[in-house]
Amino acid sequence: MSMVPSFDLSLFSPVPSGCGGLVLGACSLSYIFFTGQVLGLSGGIRGFFLDDWKAKAPFVSGLFAGAVIVKLLAPGFLQPLPGIYEAGMMYRMGLGGLMVGYGTALANGCTSGHGITGLSRFSLRSLVAVGTFLWTAITVGTQSGMQLTFPKLAEGVAVANVAGVTGIAVALGVIGASLLALIPLHKKKILDPSVVGVAAKFLSLCGFAVGLCLSGMAQPGKLAGFLDLSTAWDPSLLFVLGGAHLLHTPLMQLWLKIDSAKENRPRPLLAKDFACRLSDRFHLDTRLAAGAAIFGYGWALSSLCPGPGIVVLLAPSSVSSPEMLSALLWNVAFVVGGVIDKFTKPKPLQKPAQP
């Protein structure tokens, strides 16, 4: 199959995709500002099931809450997976989820950690990871005819639903205002730092989930239109990455500049320092490259990466529908992939490198 695409502009959606990306970048910054940690969806979701579920509960519940907001206000931004009984879906969801779970654990990151925070830090490590999983996903998606399995929504993203889009904008405004309100509440010691931390994580992930839906990342058909070059290509998701970095990269680089000068060094609001060490940016190893390739293969097989894997659980009309079974199978396989990595990797000599 040709890797030179023709273009499909009939469902081209640069405005919602770019706006969704901007929301993703803002929520990633919010998470770092409060906690000092990278907003990495794969690690957060895997940690909920395999490590400390209490610590990660605000993370996962925030994703669900954001998806519920979209489901109630603008359900056209959500697209269910094909049903589990359709040809090849058990294979795609089972193996795809397994590879995404295992690959992101190996590479210690996915599209959020490496694709947003890592690239905004000009991390060579993340550049290698993103280049590897994108190239692998596009190759596999094209060779497998991904668009035949995950058709695009006939109406595209629901930009025509003015009421729904207005509701999403209001919801994001409330989330943003709530995050800003946490700052004086913490500084004036009105709220305990632990409460502020839980609220900040929940609200950041809630907004992030809304951003995923708005951008089209929660629509399997939209992703297929981007990763499969065998038919008409939809370049909308390029605007997701561009929108995310429009805000995230300048502010991250400003922090790095101040950090290197060691003058008035910024600190996260609720932590002594940032978790992402500057030295990690140039740490390359075989786990990174292999994990990114495995993740990219699973991403193209299933059309899901960790965040959309949670969000898509809200897309089916019924909890017992074949579409829901597809989503559940993917999530179970994702967790199994993390289990395989947890019990097969050698004990690290040092803390794993951040994106």
Buried (B, 14 or more C-beta within 10 A) or exposed (E): EEEEBEEBEEBBBBBBBBBBBBBBBBBBBBBBBBBBBBBBBBBBBBBBBBEEEEBBBBBBBBBBBBBBBBBEBBBBBBBBBBBBEBEEBBEBBBBBBBBBBBBBBBBBBBBBBBBBBBBBBEBBBBBBBBBBBBEBBBBBBBBBEBBEBBEBBEEBBBBEBEEBBEBBBEBBEBBBEBBEEBBEBBEEEEBEEEEBBBBBBBBBBBBBBBBBBBBBBBBBBBBBBBBBBBBBBBBBBBBBBBBBBBBBBEBBEEBBEEBEEEEEEEEBBBBEEBBBEEEBBEBEBEBBBBBBBBBBBBBBBBBBBBBBBBBBBBBBEEEEBBBBBBBBBBBBBBBBBBBBBEEEEEEEEEEBBBB
